[in-house]
Amino acid sequence: MYTPKPINTEDTVLEEGLLQLAELLAENVHDNWAAGRIAEGWTYGECRDDAKKQTPCLVPYGDLPESEKEYDRNTALETLKAILALGYRIERRQESGK
């Protein structure tokens, strides 16, 4: 029997800049999901229909209902927290002249 063992991120807090990054990553998660679905022949439909390969989630991230955004957001947040919990740092590279 499978027992999930995610990295413990309970005490990991993301600073404001990483929360902004999480939102960008959430949008990217959705775009990757949507690209995969489209490549599999899925199209937009008012209701999800697996037989017809239709889903109402084939819309830009900004047009998703908040409940759908939360799924992508959680994936991004937990990924960032896991990186930090494993001892890595996340830094934004400074562009020259700025």
JOSUL-V222815 format. One record per residue. RES is the residue in three letters. OMEGA is omega as a letter, one per 20 degrees, with the letter a starting at -180 (none if undefined). Layout:
RES:OMEGA
RES:OMEGA
//
This chain:
MET:a
TYR:r
THR:a
PRO:r
LYS:r
PRO:r
ILE:a
ASN:r
THR:a
GLU:a
ASP:a
THR:a
VAL:r
LEU:r
GLU:a
GLU:a
GLY:r
LEU:r
LEU:r
GLN:r
LEU:r
ALA:r
GLU:r
LEU:r
LEU:r
ALA:r
GLU:r
ASN:r
VAL:r
HIS:a
ASP:r
ASN:r
TRP:a
ALA:r
ALA:r
GLY:r
ARG:a
ILE:r
ALA:r
GLU:r
GLY:r
TRP:r
THR:r
TYR:r
GLY:a
GLU:r
CYS:r
ARG:r
ASP:a
ASP:a
ALA:r
LYS:a
LYS:r
GLN:r
THR:r
PRO:a
CYS:r
LEU:r
VAL:r
PRO:a
TYR:a
GLY:a
ASP:r
LEU:r
PRO:a
GLU:a
SER:r
GLU:r
LYS:a
GLU:r
TYR:r
ASP:r
ARG:a
ASN:r
THR:a
ALA:a
LEU:a
GLU:r
THR:r
LEU:r
LYS:r
ALA:r
ILE:r
LEU:a
ALA:r
LEU:r
GLY:r
TYR:r
ARG:r
ILE:a
GLU:r
ARG:r
ARG:r
GLN:r
GLU:a
SER:r
GLY:a
LYS:none
//
